[in-house]
Amino acid sequence: MSVAATLKIRVIPNAKKSEFAGYRDDELVLRLSAPAVEGKANKAAVEFLARFLGVARSAVLLATGERSRHKIFQIVGLERDDLERKLAGINR
């Protein structure tokens, strides 16, 4: 069985640049420069997370929230401890 870490994210599309913007209500806030049309924000979120976490795009799965700002991603092959270490620099 493969390991997968879960990440709750609140996506804010149409931002000036793509970046993490801290936490809000136990969710990581991700500002994306992509618009929320035709799945562009979802695709941008997957690409941003893969680059930030140093994993393949195919390892980042959108589990829930395809049409919502509140999304849950699964990061395949990344343990919870590793995920928390990579996210440690983001302000809570």
C-alpha positions in Angstrom: 0.0 0.0 0.0 1.4 3.4 -0.9 1.7 6.3 1.5 -0.3 9.4 0.9 -0.4 12.6 2.9 -3.6 14.7 2.9 -3.6 18.5 2.6 -6.6 20.8 3.1 -6.3 23.9 0.9 -8.4 27.0 0.4 -7.7 28.2 -3.1 -8.0 31.9 -4.1 -7.8 32.3 -7.9 -6.9 35.4 -9.9 -4.1 36.5 -7.5 -1.1 38.6 -8.6 1.2 35.6 -8.2 0.9 32.0 -7.1 2.0 31.6 -3.5 1.1 30.2 -0.1 -0.5 32.9 2.1 -0.6 31.2 5.5 -3.4 29.4 7.2 -7.1 30.2 7.7 -9.5 27.9 9.7 -7.1 25.0 9.7 -6.7 25.2 5.9 -3.6 26.2 4.0 -4.3 29.3 1.8 -3.0 29.1 -1.7 -3.3 32.1 -3.9 -3.1 31.3 -7.6 -2.6 33.5 -10.6 -4.8 31.2 -12.7 -8.5 32.0 -13.1 -11.3 29.6 -11.8 -12.5 28.7 -15.3 -12.4 25.3 -17.1 -10.3 23.7 -14.4 -7.4 26.1 -14.8 -7.1 26.9 -11.1 -7.2 23.2 -10.2 -4.4 22.4 -12.8 -2.4 25.3 -11.5 -2.8 24.2 -7.9 -1.6 20.7 -8.8 1.5 22.1 -10.6 2.2 24.5 -7.8 2.0 21.8 -5.1 4.1 19.4 -7.1 6.9 22.0 -7.6 6.7 23.2 -4.0 6.8 19.7 -2.5 9.3 18.3 -4.9 7.1 15.5 -6.2 5.8 14.5 -9.6 2.6 16.1 -10.8 1.1 12.7 -11.0 1.7 12.3 -7.3 -0.7 15.2 -6.5 -4.3 14.2 -6.6 -7.3 16.4 -6.1 -9.5 14.2 -3.8 -12.4 16.6 -3.2 -13.5 20.1 -4.1 -13.2 20.2 -7.8 -15.7 23.1 -8.0 -15.1 24.6 -4.6 -12.5 26.9 -3.0 -12.1 24.3 -0.3 -10.1 21.4 -1.7 -8.4 18.3 -0.3 -5.3 17.0 -2.0 -3.6 13.7 -1.5 0.2 13.6 -2.0 1.1 10.1 -3.0 4.5 8.8 -1.8 4.9 11.6 0.8 4.6 10.8 4.5 2.8 13.2 6.9 6.1 14.1 8.7 7.8 14.9 5.4 4.9 17.1 4.3 4.9 19.0 7.7 8.6 19.6 7.3 8.2 21.1 3.8 5.3 23.3 5.0 7.1 24.4 8.2 8.2 27.8 6.8 4.6 28.9 6.1 3.1 31.2 8.8 0.3 29.7 10.8 
